[in-house]
């Protein structure tokens, strides 16, 4: 097998950093060496098949985005990134594994939905991938099928407390699904918003002529996120199910998670870059229909209420454990513009899979998180949470050689015509400047990004079977 030797860099883990050289043999990391070491008398800098000089740069485990939606059907259309385009963009941004969602529609067999997502992804991906299972129709057949998900390498499933008539599960269905979670160890993932109440508020706003994208955020008030988060926590407490709340945006929802964790309950939460940087006023409230670019659910929150600051604080204190993207992109033309005159018809989603690692690194530069915490919340914790640790999320002998060489002296300008390779006709991050840059990316030992250029291949990425999480986060 071909060998790759990465020398001169600073290896960063969730627990520390230090100068070390990395030896890769084929698809796996085989050794971390003191700088200048030889192996059996050989100078690896001259004998390895591929030599990468990482002097002055960080060597980190490849990012794991644990929440993406490639080609997801939603609101009469589907996400504009396919597995081919979305994973290529992810690679460009230093993400080497995604966990997408197989979507069971109402009336569909769970097994058939999973087979559909396998067929969409197989042979298309630039990086490795896995799946969570969305259970959109909780019934006796689905509950029986859930018990077999682990045999398929799927160890987590998602329910929705929002979107009545589409994905919504009522409390009785949630309890039944959580009972399966408690029995099997599968992780319950929850979209926590009070969907029926949101629908009432949205209908009233539209009837009153308040139809601009801004009102998407008003209809999906923080109280409805906090209430649903609390209800999910209590149902998890009742059933004993491990619980993971997705895309947490409201500081009050963070408070519910923190209180439950302090009481010893097995609950966790993720947030997304948009809830750290963007706001109801500046983005959703942009003039005209521009705010549609940032319509997502949960919605962007008010900067005046300091939600963004509180979410950063929760990442520092581990009240939130990781950052995913909820990557679900739509173009303005032909997709987002379906909601002109009625915000309820705007497809919900933002494209960020390419920019997550950079945006969170800017948090390091700005003093919001440490360098080690950056690695922890973007790679190591996702691997631990979702049964990939040891193979992914760490630079250690035996792990897959998913490696990012990150240049702290580099610079990244985000926007159309700059660093934007997602299949969208706009960038939700237009104009953002990052004091750092992805330099080189390896996926299972193969260089997929070199000197900031994509050199990977369609179909390189493989499906990764996941183990049950040990819930030690």
C-alpha positions in Angstrom: 0.0 0.0 0.0 1.1 3.6 -0.6 2.5 5.5 2.3 2.0 9.2 3.1 4.2 11.2 5.5 2.9 14.5 7.0 5.7 16.3 8.8 6.4 19.7 10.4 2.9 20.3 11.6 1.2 20.7 15.0 -1.2 17.8 15.6 -4.3 19.1 17.5 -6.7 16.8 19.3 -9.6 17.4 21.7 -7.3 17.2 24.6 -4.1 19.0 23.5 -1.7 19.9 20.7 1.9 19.3 20.0 4.5 18.9 17.2 4.3 15.4 15.6 4.7 13.7 12.3 2.0 11.4 10.9 2.6 8.3 8.9 -0.2 6.9 6.8 -0.1 3.4 5.2 -2.9 3.0 2.7 -6.2 4.1 4.2 -5.1 4.1 7.9 -2.9 6.1 10.2 -0.2 3.8 11.4 2.0 6.1 13.6 2.5 9.4 15.3 6.2 10.2 15.5 8.4 12.7 17.2 9.6 15.2 14.6 12.7 14.0 12.8 12.2 10.3 13.7 13.2 7.5 11.4 11.5 4.2 10.9 13.8 1.2 10.6 16.5 3.7 9.8 14.6 5.2 6.9 14.0 8.9 6.5 10.3 9.0 5.8 10.6 12.5 4.3 12.5 11.0 1.4 11.2 7.4 1.3 7.4 7.8 1.7 5.4 7.7 -1.5 3.8 11.0 -0.7 5.3 13.7 1.5 3.3 16.6 2.8 5.0 19.5 4.5 2.7 20.9 7.2 5.2 23.4 8.7 3.4 26.2 10.5 0.0 24.5 10.1 -2.4 22.5 12.2 -3.0 18.8 11.5 -6.4 17.8 12.6 -8.9 15.0 12.2 -11.3 15.5 9.3 -14.5 17.2 10.2 -17.7 15.1 10.7 -20.9 16.9 9.8 -23.5 14.9 11.7 -26.6 16.6 10.2 -27.0 17.0 6.4 -29.8 16.7 3.9 -28.7 16.0 0.4 -31.5 15.8 -2.2 -34.1 16.0 0.6 -37.7 16.5 -0.6 -39.3 19.4 1.2 -42.1 21.9 0.4 -42.8 20.7 -3.1 -39.1 20.7 -4.1 -35.9 19.1 -3.0 -32.5 20.2 -1.6 -30.4 21.5 -4.4 -27.2 19.6 -3.4 -27.0 16.0 -4.5 -24.7 13.6 -2.7 -22.1 14.3 -5.5 -22.2 18.1 -5.3 -22.7 18.3 -1.5 -19.9 15.9 -0.5 -17.5 17.6 -2.9 -18.2 20.9 -1.3 -17.9 19.3 2.1 -14.4 18.0 1.2 -13.4 21.5 0.0 -14.2 22.8 3.5 -12.4 20.1 5.5 -15.3 17.8 6.2 -14.5 14.2 5.5 -17.6 12.4 6.8 -21.3 13.4 6.7 -24.2 11.7 8.3 -27.3 12.3 6.2 -30.9 11.4 6.8 -32.9 8.6 5.1 -36.4 10.0 5.0 -39.4 7.8 5.6 -42.5 9.4 4.1 -46.0 8.8 5.5 -47.3 5.4 4.3 -43.8 4.2 3.3 -42.0 1.2 4.8 -39.0 2.2 6.8 -36.8 -0.3 5.0 -37.8 1.0 1.6 -36.8 4.6 2.6 -33.4 3.5 3.7 -32.9 1.5 0.5 -33.8 4.7 -1.5 -31.2 6.8 0.3 -28.5 4.1 -0.2 -29.3 4.1 -3.9 -29.0 7.9 -4.1 -25.6 8.0 -2.3 -23.9 4.8 -3.6 -21.1 5.7 -6.0 -21.8 9.4 -5.8 -19.9 10.7 -2.8 -16.5 12.3 -2.6 -16.1 11.5 1.1 -17.4 8.8 3.5 -21.0 9.0 4.7 -23.6 7.3 6.9 -27.3 7.7 7.7 -29.7 8.5 10.4 -33.2 7.3 9.9 -36.1 9.8 9.9 -39.2 8.0 11.1 -42.0 10.0 9.4 -44.8 7.4 10.1 -44.6 5.9 13.6 -46.8 2.8 13.4 -46.5 -0.8 14.4 -44.6 -1.8 11.3 -42.2 1.1 11.6 -41.6 0.4 15.3 -40.8 -3.3 14.5 -38.4 -2.2 11.7 -36.6 0.3 14.0 -35.4 -2.6 16.1 -33.5 -3.9 13.1 -31.7 -0.6 12.2 -28.6 -1.5 14.1 -28.1 -4.5 11.9 -27.9 -2.0 9.0 -25.3 0.1 10.7 -27.8 2.8 11.6 -27.9 3.6 15.3 -29.9 6.8 15.5 -33.4 8.0 14.3 -35.1 11.3 14.1 -38.6 12.4 15.0 -40.3 15.7 14.4 -42.5 17.7 16.8 -43.0 20.1 13.9 -44.5 20.0 10.4 -48.0 18.6 11.0 -49.2 16.6 8.0 -45.6 16.0 6.8 -43.2 14.6 9.4 -45.1 15.4 12.7 -45.3 12.8 15.5 -47.7 13.3 18.4 -46.7 12.6 22.0 -48.2 9.1 21.9 -46.1 8.2 18.8 -43.0 9.8 20.4 -43.4 7.7 23.5 -43.7 4.5 21.5 -40.6 5.3 19.5 -38.7 6.3 22.6 -39.5 3.0 24.2 -37.8 1.3 21.3 -34.9 3.7 21.8 -34.6 2.7 25.5 -34.8 -1.0 24.7 -32.3 -1.0 21.9 -29.9 1.8 22.7 -30.7 3.7 19.4 -30.3 7.4 19.9 -33.5 9.5 19.6 -32.9 12.7 17.7 -35.6 15.3 18.0 -36.6 18.4 16.0 -38.1 20.2 19.0 -40.6 22.9 18.0 -44.4 22.9 18.8 -45.6 22.4 15.2 -49.4 22.8 15.8 -48.9 26.1 17.6 -46.5 27.4 14.9 -49.1 26.6 12.3 -51.7 28.7 14.2 -49.4 31.7 14.4 -48.3 31.4 10.8 -51.8 31.3 9.6 -52.7 34.4 11.6 -49.7 36.3 10.4 -50.4 35.6 6.7 -54.1 36.5 7.2 -52.9 39.9 8.6 -50.8 40.5 5.6 -47.5 39.9 7.4 -46.0 37.6 4.7 -42.3 38.6 4.5 -39.6 36.1 5.4 -39.0 38.0 8.7 -42.3 36.6 10.0 -41.0 33.0 9.6 -39.0 33.8 12.7 -41.9 35.4 14.5 -44.2 32.4 13.9 -41.5 30.0 15.2 -41.1 31.8 18.5 -38.5 30.8 21.0 -41.2 29.8 23.5 -42.3 27.1 21.1 -38.7 25.7 20.9 -38.3 25.8 24.6 -41.6 24.1 25.3 -41.0 21.3 22.8 -37.4 20.8 24.1 -38.8 20.5 27.7 -41.5 18.1 26.5 -39.0 15.9 24.7 -36.8 15.9 27.7 -39.7 14.8 30.0 -40.7 12.1 27.6 -37.1 10.9 27.5 -37.1 10.9 31.2 -40.3 8.9 31.3 -39.1 6.2 28.9 -35.4 6.2 29.7 -34.5 7.0 26.1 -31.2 8.7 25.3 -32.1 12.1 23.6 -30.3 14.4 21.2 -31.9 17.7 20.3 -31.0 18.9 16.8 -30.3 22.5 15.7 -30.7 24.3 19.0 -31.1 28.0 18.5 -32.9 29.6 21.5 -31.0 30.3 24.7 -34.1 29.1 26.6 -33.9 25.7 25.0 -30.2 25.5 25.9 -31.3 26.2 29.5 -33.7 23.2 29.4 -30.9 20.9 28.2 -28.4 22.2 30.8 -30.9 21.7 33.6 -31.6 18.1 32.5 -28.0 17.3 32.1 -27.2 18.7 35.6 -29.9 16.4 36.9 -28.1 13.5 35.3 -30.4 12.8 32.3 -29.0 11.3 29.2 -29.6 14.3 26.9 -27.5 16.2 24.4 -27.8 19.0 21.9 -26.2 20.4 18.8 -26.2 23.8 17.3 -25.3 25.1 13.8 -23.2 28.0 12.5 -26.2 30.1 11.6 -27.3 30.3 15.2 -23.8 31.5 16.2 -23.4 34.3 13.6 -26.7 35.2 12.0 -29.8 36.9 13.4 -33.5 37.6 13.0 -33.0 41.3 12.4 -29.9 41.3 10.1 -30.7 38.3 7.9 -34.4 37.3 8.1 -35.3 41.0 8.2 -33.3 41.9 5.1 -35.2 44.2 2.7 -37.8 42.8 0.4 -37.6 39.1 -0.2 -33.9 38.8 0.6 -34.5 37.3 4.0 -35.7 34.1 2.3 -32.0 33.2 1.9 -31.9 32.6 5.6 -35.2 30.9 6.2 -34.5 27.7 8.2 -36.0 25.9 11.1 -35.4 26.4 13.9 -35.2 30.0 12.8 -32.6 32.6 13.4 -33.0 34.4 16.7 -33.0 38.0 17.8 -29.5 39.5 18.4 -31.1 41.8 21.0 -31.9 38.9 23.2 -28.3 37.6 23.0 -29.2 34.1 21.8 -26.0 33.9 19.8 -23.8 34.8 22.8 -25.6 32.2 25.0 -25.1 29.5 22.3 -21.4 30.2 22.1 -21.3 30.0 25.9 -23.1 26.6 25.9 -20.4 25.3 23.5 -17.7 26.4 25.9 -19.4 24.8 28.9 -20.5 21.6 27.1 -24.2 22.3 27.6 -24.2 21.9 23.8 -21.9 19.2 22.6 -21.2 19.7 18.9 -21.8 21.8 15.8 -23.4 20.4 12.7 -24.9 22.4 9.7 -28.4 21.0 9.0 -27.2 21.6 5.4 -30.4 21.7 3.4 -29.7 24.1 0.5 -32.2 25.7 -1.9 -31.7 28.1 -4.7 -33.5 31.5 -4.7 -34.7 31.1 -8.2 -37.3 28.4 -8.6 -37.2 27.3 -5.0 -37.1 30.0 -2.3 -39.1 32.3 -4.5 -42.0 29.9 -4.2 -42.7 31.8 -1.0 -43.0 35.3 -2.4 -46.1 36.7 -0.8 -46.4 33.9 1.8 -43.4 33.0 4.0 -44.9 29.6 4.9 -44.2 28.4 1.3 -40.5 29.2 1.5 -38.4 26.0 1.6 -36.6 25.8 4.9 -32.9 25.4 4.7 -29.4 27.0 4.6 -26.3 25.7 2.8 -23.2 25.5 5.1 -21.5 22.2 4.7 -18.5 23.8 3.0 -18.0 26.5 5.6 -18.6 24.9 9.0 -14.9 24.2 9.8 -13.8 27.7 8.8 -16.7 29.5 10.6 -15.9 27.6 13.8 -12.2 28.3 13.4 -13.0 32.0 13.3 -14.5 31.4 16.8 -11.0 30.3 17.9 -9.4 33.4 16.4 -12.1 35.5 18.1 -11.5 33.9 21.5 -14.9 32.2 21.8 -13.6 28.7 21.9 -10.2 27.0 22.2 -8.3 25.3 19.4 -8.8 22.0 21.1 -12.6 22.7 21.5 -12.8 23.4 17.8 -11.5 19.9 17.0 -13.8 18.4 19.7 -17.1 19.9 18.5 -16.4 19.5 14.8 -14.8 16.0 14.7 -14.2 14.1 17.9 -17.5 14.5 19.7 -19.6 13.8 16.5 -17.5 10.6 16.2 -18.2 9.6 19.8 -21.8 10.6 19.8 -22.6 8.6 16.6 -20.6 5.4 17.0 -17.6 6.3 14.8 -14.9 7.1 17.3 -11.6 5.2 16.9 -12.2 5.0 13.2 -13.1 8.7 12.7 -12.6 11.9 14.7 -9.1 11.3 15.9 -5.5 11.2 14.6 -4.3 8.0 16.2 -2.8 4.7 15.0 -5.6 2.5 13.5 -7.9 5.4 12.6 -8.9 6.1 9.1 -6.6 8.7 7.5 -9.2 11.4 7.4 -6.8 14.4 7.9 -7.1 18.1 7.4 -4.1 20.4 7.2 -5.3 23.8 8.3 -3.3 27.0 7.7 -3.8 29.6 10.5 -1.8 32.1 8.4 -4.2 31.6 5.4 -7.3 33.6 4.7 -10.7 32.5 3.4 -13.2 34.8 1.7 -16.6 33.2 1.6 -19.1 34.0 -1.2 -20.1 33.5 -4.8 -17.0 33.3 -7.1 -14.8 32.8 -4.0 -15.1 29.8 -1.8 -18.6 28.5 -2.7 -18.9 25.1 -4.3 -22.4 24.1 -3.1 -25.1 23.8 -5.7 -26.8 27.1 -4.9 -27.3 30.4 -6.7 -26.3 32.4 -3.6 -24.3 32.1 -0.5 -25.8 32.5 2.9 -22.3 33.5 4.1 -21.6 36.1 1.4 -18.8 38.5 2.6 -17.7 36.5 5.6 -13.9 36.6 6.1 -12.0 33.8 7.9 -8.6 34.2 9.4 -7.4 30.8 8.4 -7.8 28.3 5.5 -8.1 24.6 4.6 -4.9 23.7 2.9 -5.0 19.9 2.3 -7.6 17.2 2.9 -7.1 13.5 3.0 -10.0 11.1 3.0 -9.0 7.5 4.0 -5.5 8.3 2.9 -6.3 9.8 -0.5 -5.7 13.5 -1.1 -9.0 15.0 -2.1 -8.0 18.7 -1.6 -4.5 19.9 -2.4 -3.3 23.5 -2.1 -7.0 24.5 -1.8 -7.9 22.8 -5.1 -10.3 19.8 -5.2 -8.5 16.7 -6.6 -10.9 14.0 -5.4 -13.1 11.7 -7.3 -16.8 10.9 -7.4 -17.4 7.5 -5.7 -14.4 7.6 -3.4 -16.7 8.0 -0.4 -18.0 4.8 1.2 -20.9 4.0 3.5 -19.8 3.7 7.1 -21.6 1.4 9.5 -21.9 2.9 12.9 -21.9 1.4 16.4 -24.1 2.3 19.3 -22.9 5.4 21.1 -21.7 5.0 24.7 -23.3 8.3 25.7 -20.2 9.5 27.6 -20.2 13.0 26.1 
